[in-house]
Amino acid sequence: KAIRRQRQMCIRDRNKIDITKLKAQDFMNELPEMVRSLEAVRSGSQDKKPVEVTFGELVTGKWGISEDELFEKMGINPKVDTMQNIFTMPQQNVRWIVPEIIRAAITLGMRQAPFYPNIIASDQPINGLQAIMPMVNMSDAAPAKVNEAETIPLGDVSFGQKSVSLFKIGKGFKLTDEVRNYVSLDVLGIYLRDFGVQLGYALDTLAMDVAINGNNPDGSESAPVIGVYETTNGITYKDLLHIWVRAARMGRNFQTMIGGEDQAIEMLNLPEFKDRHSGTTEATLNVKSPVPKNADFYIHPGTPDQQLLLIDTSAALIKLTARQLMLESERIVSNQTQAIYASLTTGFSKMYQDATLLLAADKKFSEFGFPEFMNVDPYLMVNLE
């Protein structure tokens, strides 16, 4: 809701306009300034962070109508009209709407197939190509018994910082004159969504790299590798329970898993996920450190071979965006095409090292156990003598 209010503040027009008195020409005259304002808000500046605002949101905030209603008022039918129809309309300002139509289709693709929006805690706009993120290290902070008139002992909670670099991700594509002239905007949008899907996949790969390796070049934030009980059996449900019980004690919830196709098939073939049962057990044991009753599995080739990535989506990653999706174009006369370039500047920051881990089917837990920072017993075994 806070983001929605921020968007509305960015696009709200304080002057009430009676749109029933406006003609198609009046709406078209407003397009250049509207698109320029959108580009400024999406790009951000030194004083303002970039904000994702769609053209439809701007139209609703300015006139109180939908994007489709605006098209109708301007005499545009996306089911029939092509890019060339718009470019050849007598009123030249109407062509400003074409990049927004293309951008909407690409953005839709970016949000559909890729899974990175489902594994991040939040998407934060920032200024610049680098962000300084906090690192809180809990060490000797266990409580102790304090007798009358004694000094309360101090524990150590250290605060650090790390620098997170952002990257520009982009790709260009060409539209031939045949596409411009004969393919309707609605049909073109279907194909442009696939281009957005490819951009989204690139963000998936970037998120996977940070989740596994962290942001620090020395690998100090890399996800710990945990072994299984028996390597001959691969990953079993008992191995998952081993992880889930420890995670629950730490306040983590590894309900999201990412692995390759082969690992997905192995998981689906586990009796606990495949077989159906009816009836109730003779006795009931309620574990008060709850484990997930269901889990989400995403397939990605970036997961190491024979390993499964488990993520607590509420504490693993933050997406940082310095510039929202931007479009630029140029006319290439030599081959009669329109080149369109889409780019965005973004990156991911790892929040907590214990919010991601790798479960390895080819490693034994006796050799690859939980790291020290996942050992919660020292915090529970407090000496109060």
C-alpha positions as CSV (number, residue, x, y, z in Angstrom):
1,K,0.0,0.0,0.0
2,A,2.9,2.4,0.8
3,I,4.4,1.8,-2.7
4,R,1.0,2.4,-4.3
5,R,0.6,5.7,-2.4
6,Q,4.1,6.7,-3.5
7,R,3.2,5.9,-7.1
8,Q,0.0,7.9,-6.9
9,M,1.8,10.9,-5.4
10,C,4.2,10.7,-8.4
11,I,1.4,10.8,-11.0
12,R,-1.4,12.7,-9.3
13,D,-2.6,15.8,-11.2
14,R,-4.0,18.2,-8.6
15,N,-6.0,20.2,-11.2
16,K,-9.4,18.6,-11.8
17,I,-10.1,18.2,-15.5
18,D,-13.5,17.6,-17.0
19,I,-12.5,15.0,-19.6
20,T,-15.9,15.0,-21.3
21,K,-14.9,18.3,-22.8
22,L,-11.6,17.0,-24.2
23,K,-11.1,16.0,-27.8
24,A,-8.7,13.4,-29.1
25,Q,-6.3,16.2,-30.0
26,D,-6.2,17.3,-26.4
27,F,-5.2,13.9,-25.1
28,M,-2.5,13.6,-27.8
29,N,-1.1,17.0,-26.9
30,E,-0.4,15.7,-23.4
31,L,1.5,12.6,-24.4
32,P,5.0,14.0,-24.8
33,E,5.1,15.6,-21.4
34,M,3.5,12.5,-19.8
35,V,6.1,10.1,-21.2
36,R,9.0,12.5,-20.3
37,S,7.7,12.6,-16.7
38,L,7.5,8.8,-16.6
39,E,11.1,8.4,-17.8
40,A,12.3,10.9,-15.2
41,V,10.5,9.0,-12.4
42,R,11.8,5.7,-13.6
43,S,15.4,6.9,-14.0
44,G,15.6,8.6,-10.6
45,S,18.2,11.3,-9.8
46,Q,20.6,12.2,-7.0
47,D,17.8,13.4,-4.9
48,K,15.0,11.0,-5.9
49,K,15.1,7.2,-6.1
50,P,13.7,5.5,-9.2
51,V,10.1,4.4,-9.0
52,E,8.3,2.0,-11.2
53,V,5.2,3.7,-12.7
54,T,3.3,2.3,-15.6
55,F,1.6,4.4,-18.3
56,G,-1.7,3.1,-17.3
57,E,-1.2,4.2,-13.7
58,L,-0.3,7.7,-14.9
59,V,-3.5,7.8,-17.1
60,T,-5.7,6.8,-14.2
61,G,-4.1,9.3,-11.9
62,K,-4.4,12.1,-14.4
63,W,-7.8,11.6,-15.9
64,G,-9.4,8.8,-13.9
65,I,-9.8,6.5,-16.9
66,S,-8.1,3.3,-17.9
67,E,-5.4,3.0,-20.6
68,D,-7.9,1.2,-22.9
69,E,-10.4,4.1,-22.5
70,L,-7.6,6.5,-23.4
71,F,-6.8,4.6,-26.6
72,E,-10.5,4.7,-27.5
73,K,-10.7,8.4,-27.0
74,M,-7.7,8.9,-29.2
75,G,-9.1,6.6,-31.9
76,I,-6.6,3.8,-31.4
77,N,-7.6,0.2,-31.6
78,P,-4.7,-2.1,-30.5
79,K,-6.5,-5.2,-32.0
80,V,-6.4,-3.7,-35.4
81,D,-3.9,-0.8,-35.6
82,T,-0.2,-1.4,-36.3
83,M,2.8,0.6,-35.3
84,Q,2.9,2.1,-38.8
85,N,-0.8,3.2,-38.4
86,I,0.2,5.2,-35.3
87,F,3.4,6.7,-36.9
88,T,1.4,7.9,-39.9
89,M,-1.4,9.6,-38.0
90,P,-1.7,13.3,-38.7
91,Q,-1.1,14.2,-35.1
92,Q,2.6,13.4,-34.5
93,N,2.4,13.4,-30.7
94,V,0.5,10.1,-30.7
95,R,3.7,8.2,-31.6
96,W,4.9,8.9,-28.0
97,I,2.6,6.1,-26.9
98,V,4.3,3.3,-28.9
99,P,7.3,2.9,-26.5
100,E,4.9,2.6,-23.6
101,I,2.9,-0.1,-25.3
102,I,6.1,-2.0,-26.1
103,R,7.4,-1.5,-22.5
104,A,4.1,-2.8,-21.0
105,A,4.4,-6.0,-23.0
106,I,8.0,-6.6,-22.0
107,T,7.3,-5.9,-18.4
108,L,4.5,-8.4,-18.4
109,G,6.9,-11.1,-19.7
110,M,9.4,-10.2,-17.0
111,R,6.9,-10.8,-14.3
112,Q,5.3,-14.0,-15.6
113,A,7.8,-16.8,-16.1
114,P,10.9,-15.8,-14.0
115,F,10.8,-16.8,-10.3
116,Y,13.1,-14.1,-8.8
117,P,10.1,-12.0,-7.6
118,N,9.1,-15.0,-5.4
119,I,12.5,-15.4,-3.6
120,I,13.3,-11.8,-2.6
121,A,12.2,-10.1,0.6
122,S,11.7,-6.7,-1.2
123,D,12.6,-4.6,-4.1
124,Q,14.3,-1.4,-3.0
125,P,15.0,1.6,-5.3
126,I,18.5,3.2,-4.7
127,N,20.6,6.0,-6.2
128,G,23.9,5.1,-8.0
129,L,25.6,1.9,-9.1
130,Q,26.7,0.8,-5.6
131,A,24.8,0.4,-2.4
132,I,26.1,0.1,1.2
133,M,24.3,-2.6,3.0
134,P,24.5,-3.5,6.7
135,M,26.0,-6.7,8.2
136,V,25.0,-7.5,11.8
137,N,27.2,-10.1,13.5
138,M,26.0,-11.7,16.7
139,S,28.8,-13.2,18.8
140,D,29.0,-13.2,22.6
141,A,25.6,-11.8,23.4
142,A,24.2,-14.6,25.6
143,P,22.6,-13.3,28.9
144,A,24.0,-14.1,32.3
145,K,22.7,-14.2,35.8
146,V,23.2,-10.9,37.7
147,N,23.3,-10.8,41.5
148,E,22.2,-7.9,43.6
149,A,24.5,-4.8,43.1
150,E,26.6,-6.6,40.5
151,T,27.5,-5.0,37.1
152,I,25.6,-6.3,34.1
153,P,28.2,-7.9,31.8
154,L,28.4,-6.7,28.2
155,G,28.0,-8.9,25.1
156,D,29.4,-8.2,21.6
157,V,27.1,-7.3,18.8
158,S,29.2,-6.0,15.9
159,F,27.9,-4.0,13.0
160,G,29.6,-4.1,9.6
161,Q,29.0,-2.9,6.0
162,K,29.5,-4.3,2.6
163,S,29.4,-2.8,-0.8
164,V,26.9,-4.2,-3.4
165,S,27.5,-3.6,-7.1
166,L,24.6,-3.2,-9.5
167,F,24.7,-4.2,-13.1
168,K,23.1,-3.0,-16.3
169,I,21.1,-5.8,-18.0
170,G,19.9,-5.2,-21.5
171,K,19.2,-6.6,-24.9
172,G,18.2,-5.2,-28.3
173,F,15.9,-6.5,-31.0
174,K,14.9,-5.5,-34.5
175,L,11.4,-5.0,-35.9
176,T,11.2,-5.2,-39.7
177,D,9.0,-2.9,-41.7
178,E,6.7,-5.9,-42.4
179,V,6.1,-6.2,-38.7
180,R,5.6,-2.5,-38.3
181,N,3.2,-2.3,-41.2
182,Y,1.1,-5.5,-40.9
183,V,1.1,-6.8,-37.3
184,S,-1.4,-5.4,-34.9
185,L,-0.1,-4.0,-31.6
186,D,-1.9,-6.7,-29.6
187,V,-0.4,-9.5,-31.6
188,L,3.0,-7.8,-31.4
189,G,2.7,-7.6,-27.7
190,I,2.4,-11.4,-27.4
191,Y,5.8,-11.8,-29.0
192,L,7.3,-9.0,-27.0
193,R,6.4,-10.7,-23.8
194,D,8.8,-13.5,-24.7
195,F,11.6,-10.9,-24.9
196,G,10.6,-9.8,-21.4
197,V,10.7,-13.4,-20.2
198,Q,14.4,-13.6,-21.4
199,L,15.2,-10.5,-19.4
200,G,13.5,-12.0,-16.4
201,Y,15.6,-15.2,-16.8
202,A,18.7,-13.1,-16.7
203,L,17.6,-11.7,-13.3
204,D,16.9,-15.2,-12.1
205,T,20.5,-16.1,-12.9
206,L,21.8,-13.0,-11.1
207,A,19.7,-13.8,-8.0
208,M,20.9,-17.4,-8.0
209,D,24.5,-16.3,-8.1
210,V,24.1,-14.0,-5.1
211,A,22.0,-16.6,-3.1
212,I,24.8,-19.2,-3.6
213,N,28.0,-17.1,-3.5
214,G,27.0,-13.9,-1.7
215,N,28.2,-10.4,-2.6
216,N,31.7,-10.7,-1.1
217,P,34.5,-11.8,-3.5
218,D,36.2,-13.8,-0.8
219,G,33.2,-16.2,-0.6
220,S,32.6,-15.4,3.1
221,E,28.8,-15.1,2.4
222,S,28.5,-18.2,0.4
223,A,25.7,-20.7,1.2
224,P,26.9,-23.5,3.5
225,V,26.9,-27.0,1.9
226,I,25.1,-29.6,4.1
227,G,25.5,-33.3,3.6
228,V,22.9,-36.1,3.8
229,Y,22.6,-39.1,6.1
230,E,23.4,-41.6,3.4
231,T,24.9,-40.7,0.0
232,T,23.8,-44.0,-1.5
233,N,20.1,-42.9,-1.0
234,G,20.6,-39.4,-2.3
235,I,18.4,-36.7,-0.8
236,T,15.6,-38.3,1.2
237,Y,12.6,-36.8,3.1
238,K,14.6,-37.4,6.3
239,D,17.4,-35.1,5.1
240,L,14.8,-32.4,4.4
241,L,13.4,-32.9,7.9
242,H,16.9,-32.5,9.3
243,I,17.2,-29.1,7.6
244,W,13.7,-28.0,8.4
245,V,13.9,-28.8,12.1
246,R,17.2,-27.0,12.6
247,A,15.9,-24.0,10.5
248,A,12.7,-23.8,12.6
249,R,14.8,-23.6,15.8
250,M,16.7,-20.7,14.2
251,G,13.5,-18.9,13.1
252,R,14.1,-19.8,9.5
253,N,11.6,-21.3,7.0
254,F,13.2,-23.1,4.1
255,Q,9.9,-23.7,2.3
256,T,11.4,-22.7,-1.1
257,M,13.7,-25.0,-3.0
258,I,15.6,-24.6,-6.3
259,G,17.3,-27.3,-8.2
260,G,17.9,-28.8,-11.6
261,E,15.5,-30.9,-13.6
262,D,17.0,-34.2,-12.4
263,Q,16.8,-33.2,-8.8
264,A,13.2,-32.1,-9.3
265,I,12.3,-35.5,-10.7
266,E,14.0,-37.2,-7.7
267,M,12.1,-35.0,-5.3
268,L,8.8,-35.7,-6.9
269,N,9.5,-39.4,-6.8
270,L,10.0,-39.4,-3.0
271,P,7.3,-41.5,-1.3
272,E,6.4,-38.6,1.0
273,F,5.6,-36.4,-2.0
274,K,4.2,-39.1,-4.3
275,D,2.1,-41.6,-2.3
276,R,-1.3,-40.8,-0.9
277,H,-2.5,-41.9,2.5
278,S,-5.7,-41.9,4.4
279,G,-6.5,-42.3,8.1
280,T,-4.8,-41.0,11.2
281,T,-1.8,-42.2,13.3
282,E,-2.3,-44.0,16.5
283,A,-0.6,-41.1,18.4
284,T,0.0,-37.5,17.6
285,L,3.3,-35.7,18.1
286,N,3.1,-31.9,17.7
287,V,6.5,-30.5,17.2
288,K,6.5,-26.9,18.4
289,S,9.3,-25.9,16.1
290,P,7.1,-26.4,13.0
291,V,8.4,-27.7,9.7
292,P,6.8,-26.9,6.4
293,K,3.7,-29.0,5.4
294,N,4.3,-28.0,1.7
295,A,7.2,-26.6,-0.3
296,D,7.7,-24.7,-3.5
297,F,10.2,-26.0,-6.1
298,Y,11.7,-24.0,-8.9
299,I,13.9,-25.4,-11.6
300,H,17.1,-23.6,-12.6
301,P,20.3,-25.0,-14.2
302,G,22.5,-22.7,-12.0
303,T,22.2,-25.0,-9.0
304,P,25.3,-27.1,-8.5
305,D,25.1,-30.7,-9.7
306,Q,23.5,-33.1,-7.2
307,Q,22.7,-30.2,-4.9
308,L,19.5,-28.5,-3.8
309,L,19.2,-24.8,-2.8
310,L,16.9,-24.1,0.1
311,I,15.9,-20.5,0.7
312,D,14.1,-18.6,3.4
313,T,12.5,-16.0,1.1
314,S,11.9,-13.5,3.9
315,A,15.5,-13.2,4.8
316,A,17.7,-14.2,1.9
317,L,17.8,-11.5,-0.8
318,I,16.9,-7.9,-1.4
319,K,16.6,-6.6,-5.0
320,L,18.2,-3.2,-5.5
321,T,17.1,-1.1,-8.5
322,A,18.9,2.0,-9.6
323,R,17.0,2.4,-12.9
324,Q,13.8,0.8,-14.0
325,L,13.2,-0.7,-17.4
326,M,14.1,1.8,-20.1
327,L,13.5,1.7,-23.9
328,E,15.5,3.4,-26.7
329,S,15.2,3.0,-30.4
330,E,16.8,3.9,-33.7
331,R,15.9,3.6,-37.3
332,I,18.3,1.4,-39.5
333,V,17.6,2.5,-43.0
334,S,20.0,0.1,-44.7
335,N,17.9,-3.0,-43.9
336,Q,14.6,-1.2,-43.2
337,T,14.3,-2.2,-39.5
338,Q,13.6,-0.5,-36.2
339,A,16.1,-1.4,-33.5
340,I,14.8,-1.3,-29.9
341,Y,17.0,-1.6,-26.9
342,A,15.7,-2.5,-23.4
343,S,17.8,-2.1,-20.3
344,L,17.6,-1.9,-16.5
345,T,20.2,-1.3,-13.8
346,T,19.7,-3.6,-10.9
347,G,21.3,-6.2,-8.5
348,F,20.7,-8.4,-5.5
349,S,22.1,-8.1,-1.9
350,K,22.3,-11.1,0.4
351,M,20.7,-10.4,3.8
352,Y,21.6,-13.3,6.1
353,Q,24.0,-16.1,5.4
354,D,21.9,-18.6,7.3
355,A,18.9,-17.9,5.1
356,T,20.2,-20.0,2.2
357,L,21.9,-23.4,2.2
358,L,22.8,-26.2,-0.2
359,L,21.8,-29.8,0.5
360,A,24.3,-32.0,-1.3
361,A,23.2,-35.6,-2.3
362,D,26.9,-36.7,-2.8
363,K,28.2,-35.5,0.6
364,K,27.8,-37.0,4.1
365,F,26.5,-35.0,7.0
366,S,29.2,-36.5,9.2
367,E,31.7,-34.6,7.1
368,F,29.6,-31.6,5.9
369,G,27.5,-30.7,8.9
370,F,25.9,-27.5,10.0
371,P,28.3,-24.6,10.2
372,E,29.0,-22.9,13.6
373,F,26.7,-19.9,12.8
374,M,23.8,-22.4,12.5
375,N,24.4,-23.9,15.9
376,V,21.7,-22.5,18.2
377,D,22.5,-24.6,21.3
378,P,25.1,-22.2,22.8
379,Y,22.3,-19.5,22.9
380,L,20.0,-21.9,24.7
381,M,22.4,-23.4,27.1
382,V,22.9,-20.3,29.2
383,N,24.9,-20.6,32.3
384,L,22.9,-18.8,35.0
385,E,24.8,-20.2,38.0
